[in-house]
Amino acid sequence: LYEVLLAGIVRVTGLFGVSLVKNALVLMSVAWVDRRLRYWGASVLERVLFVGLVYLGGWPFWVERADLSSLALFSWLFWDIDRVGGSQGWTRRSWWKWASVCALWANLHGQFTFGLFVLALHSLSLIWTGRSRARPALLGAGLCLAATLLNPNGIALHTGILRGMTSTVSEVYEWMPPSGLGYLFFYLTLAL
């Protein structure tokens, strides 16, 4: 779906529109990181330094590709988990929102599987904080998983990704482990 959207944008606005979408996705990602830092009580200097490192860590790899949509959605997901994680938990409305986001995500980029993994881990972590919140969270994560089946390939998308993850991935650049000096900022950001 991402490539179809980009083709439509190119047709309407030219390459400027594609560049605009790329920058908007990067800006959304960085903005969600900044919101999390503000939520945690980080000072302005800490926020500028950390967001700057995040930006520098990803800058060499931000091209007009579908993985930028996953970056923005991950940032939003982590913000939502942080924001609600320590209080009453997500409402039904929140879970329906995330089910819709997961359905869209599955049609945009294959990293939706990691989003589901994060949701499952979050839901399982609630077992230790209180069973009354864990059950709705596990049901919500199941709803999000079911929503990802709303794609042209159905469950074949999921099995194809699993098959790809267990095979040799030396030809899929996005799935290769980070290496080389080009990832220095990535490792530094990860360490922080």
PyRosetta script that sets phi, psi and omega in degrees:
from pyrosetta import init, pose_from_sequence

init()
pose = pose_from_sequence("LYEVLLAGIVRVTGLFGVSLVKNALVLMSVAWVDRRLRYWGASVLERVLFVGLVYLGGWPFWVERADLSSLALFSWLFWDIDRVGGSQGWTRRSWWKWASVCALWANLHGQFTFGLFVLALHSLSLIWTGRSRARPALLGAGLCLAATLLNPNGIALHTGILRGMTSTVSEVYEWMPPSGLGYLFFYLTLAL")
pose.set_psi(1, -34.8)
pose.set_omega(1, -178.1)
pose.set_phi(2, -60.8)
pose.set_psi(2, -44.7)
pose.set_omega(2, -179.8)
pose.set_phi(3, -65.1)
pose.set_psi(3, -35.6)
pose.set_omega(3, 177.4)
pose.set_phi(4, -64.7)
pose.set_psi(4, -43.7)
pose.set_omega(4, 177.4)
pose.set_phi(5, -62.0)
pose.set_psi(5, -42.9)
pose.set_omega(5, 178.8)
pose.set_phi(6, -63.9)
pose.set_psi(6, -40.0)
pose.set_omega(6, 178.5)
pose.set_phi(7, -61.9)
pose.set_psi(7, -41.2)
pose.set_omega(7, 177.3)
pose.set_phi(8, -64.9)
pose.set_psi(8, -39.4)
pose.set_omega(8, 178.9)
pose.set_phi(9, -65.5)
pose.set_psi(9, -42.0)
pose.set_omega(9, 178.2)
pose.set_phi(10, -61.8)
pose.set_psi(10, -41.7)
pose.set_omega(10, -179.4)
pose.set_phi(11, -62.6)
pose.set_psi(11, -38.8)
pose.set_omega(11, -176.5)
pose.set_phi(12, -84.3)
pose.set_psi(12, -46.3)
pose.set_omega(12, -171.4)
pose.set_phi(13, -116.6)
pose.set_psi(13, -6.4)
pose.set_omega(13, -175.8)
pose.set_phi(14, 80.7)
pose.set_psi(14, -166.2)
pose.set_omega(14, -177.8)
pose.set_phi(15, -66.5)
pose.set_psi(15, -24.6)
pose.set_omega(15, 176.9)
pose.set_phi(16, -56.8)
pose.set_psi(16, -41.6)
pose.set_omega(16, -179.8)
pose.set_phi(17, -64.2)
pose.set_psi(17, -37.8)
pose.set_omega(17, 178.4)
pose.set_phi(18, -65.6)
pose.set_psi(18, -44.3)
pose.set_omega(18, 177.4)
pose.set_phi(19, -62.0)
pose.set_psi(19, -38.9)
pose.set_omega(19, 178.4)
pose.set_phi(20, -63.2)
pose.set_psi(20, -43.0)
pose.set_omega(20, 178.2)
pose.set_phi(21, -63.2)
pose.set_psi(21, -44.7)
pose.set_omega(21, 178.7)
pose.set_phi(22, -58.1)
pose.set_psi(22, -48.6)
pose.set_omega(22, -178.8)
pose.set_phi(23, -66.3)
pose.set_psi(23, -34.8)
pose.set_omega(23, 177.9)
pose.set_phi(24, -65.9)
pose.set_psi(24, -41.5)
pose.set_omega(24, 179.2)
pose.set_phi(25, -65.9)
pose.set_psi(25, -41.2)
pose.set_omega(25, 177.7)
pose.set_phi(26, -65.0)
pose.set_psi(26, -44.5)
pose.set_omega(26, 179.3)
pose.set_phi(27, -61.2)
pose.set_psi(27, -42.1)
pose.set_omega(27, 177.0)
pose.set_phi(28, -60.0)
pose.set_psi(28, -44.0)
pose.set_omega(28, -179.3)
pose.set_phi(29, -61.1)
pose.set_psi(29, -48.2)
pose.set_omega(29, -178.6)
pose.set_phi(30, -67.2)
pose.set_psi(30, -36.8)
pose.set_omega(30, 179.3)
pose.set_phi(31, -64.0)
pose.set_psi(31, -39.6)
pose.set_omega(31, 178.6)
pose.set_phi(32, -67.2)
pose.set_psi(32, -37.6)
pose.set_omega(32, 176.3)
pose.set_phi(33, -61.9)
pose.set_psi(33, -44.0)
pose.set_omega(33, 179.3)
pose.set_phi(34, -62.9)
pose.set_psi(34, -40.1)
pose.set_omega(34, 177.7)
pose.set_phi(35, -61.6)
pose.set_psi(35, -39.1)
pose.set_omega(35, 178.1)
pose.set_phi(36, -64.6)
pose.set_psi(36, -42.0)
pose.set_omega(36, 179.8)
pose.set_phi(37, -63.7)
pose.set_psi(37, -40.4)
pose.set_omega(37, 176.6)
pose.set_phi(38, -64.4)
pose.set_psi(38, -39.9)
pose.set_omega(38, 178.9)
pose.set_phi(39, -61.2)
pose.set_psi(39, -38.4)
pose.set_omega(39, 179.9)
pose.set_phi(40, -77.5)
pose.set_psi(40, -5.9)
pose.set_omega(40, 178.5)
pose.set_phi(41, 86.4)
pose.set_psi(41, 23.8)
pose.set_omega(41, 179.4)
pose.set_phi(42, -69.3)
pose.set_psi(42, 145.4)
pose.set_omega(42, 177.5)
pose.set_phi(43, -72.7)
pose.set_psi(43, 168.7)
pose.set_omega(43, 179.1)
pose.set_phi(44, -60.7)
pose.set_psi(44, -43.3)
pose.set_omega(44, 179.9)
pose.set_phi(45, -62.4)
pose.set_psi(45, -45.1)
pose.set_omega(45, 177.9)
pose.set_phi(46, -61.3)
pose.set_psi(46, -41.7)
pose.set_omega(46, 179.5)
pose.set_phi(47, -64.2)
pose.set_psi(47, -44.6)
pose.set_omega(47, -179.5)
pose.set_phi(48, -62.9)
pose.set_psi(48, -44.6)
pose.set_omega(48, 179.8)
pose.set_phi(49, -63.5)
pose.set_psi(49, -48.3)
pose.set_omega(49, -176.3)
pose.set_phi(50, -67.9)
pose.set_psi(50, -45.7)
pose.set_omega(50, 179.3)
pose.set_phi(51, -63.8)
pose.set_psi(51, -36.9)
pose.set_omega(51, 175.9)
pose.set_phi(52, -62.2)
pose.set_psi(52, -41.9)
pose.set_omega(52, 177.2)
pose.set_phi(53, -65.8)
pose.set_psi(53, -39.6)
pose.set_omega(53, 176.8)
pose.set_phi(54, -60.7)
pose.set_psi(54, -44.9)
pose.set_omega(54, -179.8)
pose.set_phi(55, -62.8)
pose.set_psi(55, -48.6)
pose.set_omega(55, -179.6)
pose.set_phi(56, -65.2)
pose.set_psi(56, -33.5)
pose.set_omega(56, 179.4)
pose.set_phi(57, -65.8)
pose.set_psi(57, -32.4)
pose.set_omega(57, -177.7)
pose.set_phi(58, -101.1)
pose.set_psi(58, -16.8)
pose.set_omega(58, -171.8)
pose.set_phi(59, -52.5)
pose.set_psi(59, -45.1)
pose.set_omega(59, -177.8)
pose.set_phi(60, -64.0)
pose.set_psi(60, -17.2)
pose.set_omega(60, -172.8)
pose.set_phi(61, -109.9)
pose.set_psi(61, 3.4)
pose.set_omega(61, -179.1)
pose.set_phi(62, -88.2)
pose.set_psi(62, 93.4)
pose.set_omega(62, 174.6)
pose.set_phi(63, -119.3)
pose.set_psi(63, 175.6)
pose.set_omega(63, -176.5)
pose.set_phi(64, -75.0)
pose.set_psi(64, 77.8)
pose.set_omega(64, -178.9)
pose.set_phi(65, -132.2)
pose.set_psi(65, 163.0)
pose.set_omega(65, -175.8)
pose.set_phi(66, -67.8)
pose.set_psi(66, -21.4)
pose.set_omega(66, -178.4)
pose.set_phi(67, -65.7)
pose.set_psi(67, -18.4)
pose.set_omega(67, 175.2)
pose.set_phi(68, -65.4)
pose.set_psi(68, -32.9)
pose.set_omega(68, 176.7)
pose.set_phi(69, -65.8)
pose.set_psi(69, -38.2)
pose.set_omega(69, 177.2)
pose.set_phi(70, -66.8)
pose.set_psi(70, -38.5)
pose.set_omega(70, 178.1)
pose.set_phi(71, -59.8)
pose.set_psi(71, -45.9)
pose.set_omega(71, 179.4)
pose.set_phi(72, -65.3)
pose.set_psi(72, -41.7)
pose.set_omega(72, -179.0)
pose.set_phi(73, -69.6)
pose.set_psi(73, -37.3)
pose.set_omega(73, 174.7)
pose.set_phi(74, -61.4)
pose.set_psi(74, -45.4)
pose.set_omega(74, -179.9)
pose.set_phi(75, -58.7)
pose.set_psi(75, -43.1)
pose.set_omega(75, 179.6)
pose.set_phi(76, -65.6)
pose.set_psi(76, -43.3)
pose.set_omega(76, -179.3)
pose.set_phi(77, -61.5)
pose.set_psi(77, -46.4)
pose.set_omega(77, 179.8)
pose.set_phi(78, -64.2)
pose.set_psi(78, -37.9)
pose.set_omega(78, 176.4)
pose.set_phi(79, -61.4)
pose.set_psi(79, -46.1)
pose.set_omega(79, -177.9)
pose.set_phi(80, -64.2)
pose.set_psi(80, -39.1)
pose.set_omega(80, 178.2)
pose.set_phi(81, -66.2)
pose.set_psi(81, -45.1)
pose.set_omega(81, 178.3)
pose.set_phi(82, -61.3)
pose.set_psi(82, -45.1)
pose.set_omega(82, -174.8)
pose.set_phi(83, -62.5)
pose.set_psi(83, -40.2)
pose.set_omega(83, -174.2)
pose.set_phi(84, -106.0)
pose.set_psi(84, -16.8)
pose.set_omega(84, -172.7)
pose.set_phi(85, -54.9)
pose.set_psi(85, -37.9)
pose.set_omega(85, -176.1)
pose.set_phi(86, -88.8)
pose.set_psi(86, -5.5)
pose.set_omega(86, -177.1)
pose.set_phi(87, -108.8)
pose.set_psi(87, -134.5)
pose.set_omega(87, -170.5)
pose.set_phi(88, -74.3)
pose.set_psi(88, -12.9)
pose.set_omega(88, -177.2)
pose.set_phi(89, 96.8)
pose.set_psi(89, 169.3)
pose.set_omega(89, -177.7)
pose.set_phi(90, -70.9)
pose.set_psi(90, 144.7)
pose.set_omega(90, 175.6)
pose.set_phi(91, -83.1)
pose.set_psi(91, 172.0)
pose.set_omega(91, 175.7)
pose.set_phi(92, -59.5)
pose.set_psi(92, -39.2)
pose.set_omega(92, 179.2)
pose.set_phi(93, -60.8)
pose.set_psi(93, -40.5)
pose.set_omega(93, 177.7)
pose.set_phi(94, -62.9)
pose.set_psi(94, -42.5)
pose.set_omega(94, 179.6)
pose.set_phi(95, -66.1)
pose.set_psi(95, -38.2)
pose.set_omega(95, 176.8)
pose.set_phi(96, -65.9)
pose.set_psi(96, -37.0)
pose.set_omega(96, 175.8)
pose.set_phi(97, -60.4)
pose.set_psi(97, -47.8)
pose.set_omega(97, -178.1)
pose.set_phi(98, -70.6)
pose.set_psi(98, -29.4)
pose.set_omega(98, 173.9)
pose.set_phi(99, -63.9)
pose.set_psi(99, -41.5)
pose.set_omega(99, 177.1)
pose.set_phi(100, -64.8)
pose.set_psi(100, -42.1)
pose.set_omega(100, 178.6)
pose.set_phi(101, -63.2)
pose.set_psi(101, -41.9)
pose.set_omega(101, 179.4)
pose.set_phi(102, -65.1)
pose.set_psi(102, -37.0)
pose.set_omega(102, 176.5)
pose.set_phi(103, -62.8)
pose.set_psi(103, -44.0)
pose.set_omega(103, 177.0)
pose.set_phi(104, -65.6)
pose.set_psi(104, -45.0)
pose.set_omega(104, -178.1)
pose.set_phi(105, -58.4)
pose.set_psi(105, -42.1)
pose.set_omega(105, 179.8)
pose.set_phi(106, -63.1)
pose.set_psi(106, -26.1)
pose.set_omega(106, 178.6)
pose.set_phi(107, -89.9)
pose.set_psi(107, -10.1)
pose.set_omega(107, -179.5)
pose.set_phi(108, -98.1)
pose.set_psi(108, -44.7)
pose.set_omega(108, -172.1)
pose.set_phi(109, -158.3)
pose.set_psi(109, 148.5)
pose.set_omega(109, -176.5)
pose.set_phi(110, -68.9)
pose.set_psi(110, -12.7)
pose.set_omega(110, 179.4)
pose.set_phi(111, -73.8)
pose.set_psi(111, 2.7)
pose.set_omega(111, 174.7)
pose.set_phi(112, -58.1)
pose.set_psi(112, -26.8)
pose.set_omega(112, 179.7)
pose.set_phi(113, -62.3)
pose.set_psi(113, -36.6)
pose.set_omega(113, 177.6)
pose.set_phi(114, -71.6)
pose.set_psi(114, -32.9)
pose.set_omega(114, 174.3)
pose.set_phi(115, -62.3)
pose.set_psi(115, -42.0)
pose.set_omega(115, 176.5)
pose.set_phi(116, -63.8)
pose.set_psi(116, -38.8)
pose.set_omega(116, 178.1)
pose.set_phi(117, -61.8)
pose.set_psi(117, -44.0)
pose.set_omega(117, 178.3)
pose.set_phi(118, -62.5)
pose.set_psi(118, -43.8)
pose.set_omega(118, 178.7)
pose.set_phi(119, -63.2)
pose.set_psi(119, -40.4)
pose.set_omega(119, 178.7)
pose.set_phi(120, -65.4)
pose.set_psi(120, -43.5)
pose.set_omega(120, 178.1)
pose.set_phi(121, -63.0)
pose.set_psi(121, -42.4)
pose.set_omega(121, 178.2)
pose.set_phi(122, -60.6)
pose.set_psi(122, -45.1)
pose.set_omega(122, -179.4)
pose.set_phi(123, -64.5)
pose.set_psi(123, -42.5)
pose.set_omega(123, 179.3)
pose.set_phi(124, -67.0)
pose.set_psi(124, -33.6)
pose.set_omega(124, 179.4)
pose.set_phi(125, -65.2)
pose.set_psi(125, -24.1)
pose.set_omega(125, -180.0)
pose.set_phi(126, -71.7)
pose.set_psi(126, -16.3)
pose.set_omega(126, 177.4)
pose.set_phi(127, -60.1)
pose.set_psi(127, -38.3)
pose.set_omega(127, -178.2)
pose.set_phi(128, -78.0)
pose.set_psi(128, -22.6)
pose.set_omega(128, -178.2)
pose.set_phi(129, -92.5)
pose.set_psi(129, -18.6)
pose.set_omega(129, 178.4)
pose.set_phi(130, 160.1)
pose.set_psi(130, 120.9)
pose.set_omega(130, -176.7)
pose.set_phi(131, -63.3)
pose.set_psi(131, -26.6)
pose.set_omega(131, -178.8)
pose.set_phi(132, -65.2)
pose.set_psi(132, -26.9)
pose.set_omega(132, 177.3)
pose.set_phi(133, -92.0)
pose.set_psi(133, -22.8)
pose.set_omega(133, -175.0)
pose.set_phi(134, -70.1)
pose.set_psi(134, -43.3)
pose.set_omega(134, -176.9)
pose.set_phi(135, -61.4)
pose.set_psi(135, -50.3)
pose.set_omega(135, 177.7)
pose.set_phi(136, -62.5)
pose.set_psi(136, -32.8)
pose.set_omega(136, 179.7)
pose.set_phi(137, -68.3)
pose.set_psi(137, -42.4)
pose.set_omega(137, 177.9)
pose.set_phi(138, -65.1)
pose.set_psi(138, -39.4)
pose.set_omega(138, 175.7)
pose.set_phi(139, -64.2)
pose.set_psi(139, -39.6)
pose.set_omega(139, 178.0)
pose.set_phi(140, -64.3)
pose.set_psi(140, -41.9)
pose.set_omega(140, 177.0)
pose.set_phi(141, -63.2)
pose.set_psi(141, -38.7)
pose.set_omega(141, 175.5)
pose.set_phi(142, -63.4)
pose.set_psi(142, -39.0)
pose.set_omega(142, 175.8)
pose.set_phi(143, -61.5)
pose.set_psi(143, -41.9)
pose.set_omega(143, 178.8)
pose.set_phi(144, -65.1)
pose.set_psi(144, -40.4)
pose.set_omega(144, 176.5)
pose.set_phi(145, -61.5)
pose.set_psi(145, -46.3)
pose.set_omega(145, 179.4)
pose.set_phi(146, -61.9)
pose.set_psi(146, -36.7)
pose.set_omega(146, -179.0)
pose.set_phi(147, -64.8)
pose.set_psi(147, -29.2)
pose.set_omega(147, 179.9)
pose.set_phi(148, -70.3)
pose.set_psi(148, -12.7)
pose.set_omega(148, 176.3)
pose.set_phi(149, -74.7)
pose.set_psi(149, -10.1)
pose.set_omega(149, 178.9)
pose.set_phi(150, -82.5)
pose.set_psi(150, 71.1)
pose.set_omega(150, 177.7)
pose.set_phi(151, -143.4)
pose.set_psi(151, 164.1)
pose.set_omega(151, -176.1)
pose.set_phi(152, -60.0)
pose.set_psi(152, -22.7)
pose.set_omega(152, -177.3)
pose.set_phi(153, -101.9)
pose.set_psi(153, -4.6)
pose.set_omega(153, 179.8)
pose.set_phi(154, 59.3)
pose.set_psi(154, -136.2)
pose.set_omega(154, -178.2)
pose.set_phi(155, -70.8)
pose.set_psi(155, -17.7)
pose.set_omega(155, 178.0)
pose.set_phi(156, -62.0)
pose.set_psi(156, -27.6)
pose.set_omega(156, 175.3)
pose.set_phi(157, -62.8)
pose.set_psi(157, -46.2)
pose.set_omega(157, -179.0)
pose.set_phi(158, -66.0)
pose.set_psi(158, -46.6)
pose.set_omega(158, -179.5)
pose.set_phi(159, -66.4)
pose.set_psi(159, -35.0)
pose.set_omega(159, 177.0)
pose.set_phi(160, -64.7)
pose.set_psi(160, -40.6)
pose.set_omega(160, 177.6)
pose.set_phi(161, -66.3)
pose.set_psi(161, -44.1)
pose.set_omega(161, 177.7)
pose.set_phi(162, -61.4)
pose.set_psi(162, -41.8)
pose.set_omega(162, 178.9)
pose.set_phi(163, -63.8)
pose.set_psi(163, -41.5)
pose.set_omega(163, 178.9)
pose.set_phi(164, -65.7)
pose.set_psi(164, -34.5)
pose.set_omega(164, -179.6)
pose.set_phi(165, -72.8)
pose.set_psi(165, -24.5)
pose.set_omega(165, -178.7)
pose.set_phi(166, -96.3)
pose.set_psi(166, -3.8)
pose.set_omega(166, 178.4)
pose.set_phi(167, -100.0)
pose.set_psi(167, -176.6)
pose.set_omega(167, 177.6)
pose.set_phi(168, -69.7)
pose.set_psi(168, 125.2)
pose.set_omega(168, -176.9)
pose.set_phi(169, -110.2)
pose.set_psi(169, 22.0)
pose.set_omega(169, -175.9)
pose.set_phi(170, -68.4)
pose.set_psi(170, -12.4)
pose.set_omega(170, -179.8)
pose.set_phi(171, -105.5)
pose.set_psi(171, -3.7)
pose.set_omega(171, 177.1)
pose.set_phi(172, -104.9)
pose.set_psi(172, 101.5)
pose.set_omega(172, -172.6)
pose.set_phi(173, -57.4)
pose.set_psi(173, -40.2)
pose.set_omega(173, -177.4)
pose.set_phi(174, -65.2)
pose.set_psi(174, -24.5)
pose.set_omega(174, -175.6)
pose.set_phi(175, -97.5)
pose.set_psi(175, -2.1)
pose.set_omega(175, 179.2)
pose.set_phi(176, -77.5)
pose.set_psi(176, 146.6)
pose.set_omega(176, 179.1)
pose.set_phi(177, -68.1)
pose.set_psi(177, 148.6)
pose.set_omega(177, 178.4)
pose.set_phi(178, -61.5)
pose.set_psi(178, 139.7)
pose.set_omega(178, 177.8)
pose.set_phi(179, -154.8)
pose.set_psi(179, 161.8)
pose.set_omega(179, 175.6)
pose.set_phi(180, 84.8)
pose.set_psi(180, 170.5)
pose.set_omega(180, -178.9)
pose.set_phi(181, -68.9)
pose.set_psi(181, -21.1)
pose.set_omega(181, 179.4)
pose.set_phi(182, -62.1)
pose.set_psi(182, -18.6)
pose.set_omega(182, -179.0)
pose.set_phi(183, -99.8)
pose.set_psi(183, 14.1)
pose.set_omega(183, -178.2)
pose.set_phi(184, -55.2)
pose.set_psi(184, -48.8)
pose.set_omega(184, -179.2)
pose.set_phi(185, -67.8)
pose.set_psi(185, -32.6)
pose.set_omega(185, 176.9)
pose.set_phi(186, -60.1)
pose.set_psi(186, -48.5)
pose.set_omega(186, -179.8)
pose.set_phi(187, -65.4)
pose.set_psi(187, -40.0)
pose.set_omega(187, 179.4)
pose.set_phi(188, -62.9)
pose.set_psi(188, -45.0)
pose.set_omega(188, 178.3)
pose.set_phi(189, -63.5)
pose.set_psi(189, -41.6)
pose.set_omega(189, 179.2)
pose.set_phi(190, -62.6)
pose.set_psi(190, -38.7)
pose.set_omega(190, 179.7)
pose.set_phi(191, -65.9)
pose.set_psi(191, -35.2)
pose.set_omega(191, 179.4)
pose.set_phi(192, -71.0)
pose.dump_pdb("model.pdb")
